[in-house]
Amino acid sequence: MKIRLIPKDALKLLLAVVSILLIINVLGIILHFNFEGATITWYVMNYFDFNQEANIPAFYSAIMLLVSSVLLFLITYIEKKRGDKYLPWLGLALLFLFLSLDEATEIHEALIGFTRKHLNTSGYFHYAWIIPYGAALIVMILIYLPFFLRLPRKVFRLFVLSGAIFVTGAIGFEMLGGKVIEEQGFTVEYAIYYTFEELLEMVGVVIFIFTLLGYIASHSERIVFVLGESDKSGTEEKEALTSTVQDA
């Protein structure tokens, strides 16, 4: 069986999913501020609001980060087979695996109380996890900068674009939302901030996945995963899954 995955089609599909999630999130916010006690408001806010945990948007985000990790592991395998440097790709694969687990389990939330206690943060640093994660981000960029600069120009530009979009949402709008929730509580302004926060994170990951698929397409026309065993003569393979990644 062959699975044809065209990067541009994947990009369109994932952006369509993000758009649907965005529309339902906005609908939930409208319902919350106009029909707070309604049953439908509870369901929409509980299952689709971007600010809730362990719901459909959170699950989607965790899965997309996991997909990114899988693609990075695949690139690691390809680079190793070609005899090229693969450890930077392996490091990125492990990083996105951690981010996926973090999105699913909210590991960073555990840092809020500890960081607030020791640094006495408030206002824009209401969500104090921003400080240790921001510091880790700076260190990672410094370590990976030579590697990023060696990438093909198109890949480098898309990496920068996806990363800038993701960080603007994850840290920039998180800071804005933190100040508002601390001073005003749950307001329309806060809802706008957390909506942009999650939206930009999703879009950033979508562009990143598109970039990884394009990179794979340019380096490996066919990747075969053998599920069965070869016969004694070695001329046949039983039950093989072939995944072909092609650019449009």
N, C-alpha and C positions, 0 to 999 in steps of 0.2 A: 504494500500500500504506500502511495506517495502523498505527502502533504505539501502542497505548494503554498508558500507564505511570501507574499510580495510586500516589502516594507511600506510602500505608499498606501496599500490597501489596509495594512495593519494600523497605520497612522490614522486613516480616516475612521476606521472602526472604533479605535480607542477614544478618539476625540468625540465621536458620536455618543459613546457610553458616558464620557465625562459630561457632555452637554445635557444628557437626560438626567443624570444625578444632580447637576446644577439646577435644572428647572424644578425638580421635585424639592430640593433644598429651599429654594426661594419661595415656592408655594407653601412649604411648612412655616417659614418665617412670617409670611403674610397671614397665614391662619393663626399663628401664635399671638400676633399683636391685634387681631381682630376677632378671633373666635377661640380664645384660650381654653375654655372649658369643654369644647366640642370633642367628641370621641375621635373624629377623623384627624383633628389637630394632634392628639396624643400619638396616634399611629404614625403619622407622617413625620413628626418631630423625633419620635423614638427610633424609627427605622431608617430615616433618610437625612436627618439634620447633620450637617458637616461638623457640628460642635459636639456631637455625641460619640461615645466610645462603643465598641463592639456592635456596630450596626453595619448596614450594607456599604455605605461609602468607605468606612474604615476597613472593612473586609476587602473591598476593591483595591484600596491603596496598598494594603499589605501584600495582596496577591501580585500587583504590578511590580512592587519592589522585589518580590521573590522571583518573578519572571526576569527582571533585570539581572539578578544574581545568577540565575540559570544560564542566561545568555553569556554572561561574563565568564562563567566556568567553561562554557563551550568554546569561547574565544581562547581561554587559557589552554585548553586541549589542542586547539588548532595551532596556536603559536608554538607550543611545545613540540608538536609533530613536525612543524616546519623548521625547527631548530632555532627559532627566534626567542627573544626575551619574553618570558611568560609570567614571571613573578609579579610584576605590577598589575597584570590582569587578574591574577589570583588574589592579590590584595583587595582590589576593587570588588571582586566576587564575594569575598568574605565580608567586606564592609556593607554591601547591599543586603547580604543575608542577615546581618545584624540589624540593619534599618528595617527590614521586613518584620523581624521578631519584635523590634521596638514598637513598630506601628501596631502590631497585633496585641502586645502585652503592656504597652505604655511604660517601658523601662525608664524613660527619661523623667517621668512624673515622680519617681522615687528621689530624684536629685533636687526637686524643688525645695522641700523642707530643709534638707541639709545645707543647700547653698544659701537660702534665706537666713538661716540661723547664723552662719559664719560670716556672711557678707552684708547682712542687713539690707537686702534688696527690696525695692518697691517700684511703683510707677512703671516705666517701660521694661523694667526687669522683674515685674510681678511674677512672670513665669521664669523663675530663676535658672531653670535648666539651660536656658539660652547661653549662659556664661561658660559652663564647662564644654558644652557642645560647640559653641562658637570658637573657643580656644582650640579644640580638637580639629575643627575645620581648617583653621589657619595653619596648623602644623601639617595637616594632610596636604594642603595646597603647596606648601613649601617643599615637602618631600616629593610630591608627584609632578611638580612643575617641569623638570627636565623631561620626564616621560611624556607629558602632555604636548610639549613643544616638538617632540619627535613624531607625533602622529600626523597622518595626512591632513592637509590644511582644512578640508571640508569637515573631517571628523573632529578636529580640534575646535573649529568654530561652533559646531553643533553641541559639543561637550560644554563649551563655555556658555552657550545660550541656554541649554537645559539646566545647567548648574545654577546660573544666575536667576532663572525663573523660579527654580525650586527653593533656593535660599531666600529670595525676596519674600516668598510666601511663608516658609517655615520659620524664619527668624524675623524678617522685617514686619510683616503683618501680625505675627505673634506678639511682638513688642507693642505695636499700636493697640491691639486688642487687650493686652494685659493692663495697660494704663487705664483704658476705658472701663473694663470690668471692675477694677479696683476702686475707681472714683465714682462711677455711675451705676454699676450693676449691669444687668442684661438689658441693653437698649438696642434700638435699631442700628445705631452706629457700631456697636459691638458685633451685631449679627453681620453687618457688611464686612467688617474686618476679618472675622473668622471664615466667612464665605470666600473671600479673596485668598486668605491663607491656604485653605485646603485646595481651592481651585488651581492656584499657581503650583502647588506641590504636585497635583495630578498631571497638569499639563507638562511640567518639567520632566516627570518620569516618562510620559508618553513620547516626548521628543527624544529622550535618552534611549528608550527601547527602539525607536525608529533608527537612531544612529547606529546602535549595536547590530541590528538586522542588516543594515546597509554594509557595515564593516564585514560581517560574516559573508554576505553575498559576494563581496569583492575579493575574499580570500579563500573561499571554499565553495565550489559549485555543488557538491554533493556530500552529504554526511550520512553514513549508514550505521544504524544500530542493529546488531544481530541479536535476535531474541532466542534463536534456536542454536543447533550445533551443525557443523558441516559433516557431510558423510565421510566415509573412510578415504575416498579418493580425493577429497578436498575440492571437488569441482562444483558442488551444490551447497546452498545454504537454506536451511529450513527456517521459516517464519522470521523474515527480516522486515524491519520497519525503516523505510527510507524517507528522510526529511530533506527536501530541497528548498533552499532559500535563494530567491532570485530578486534582483532589483528590477523595478519597472523601467 
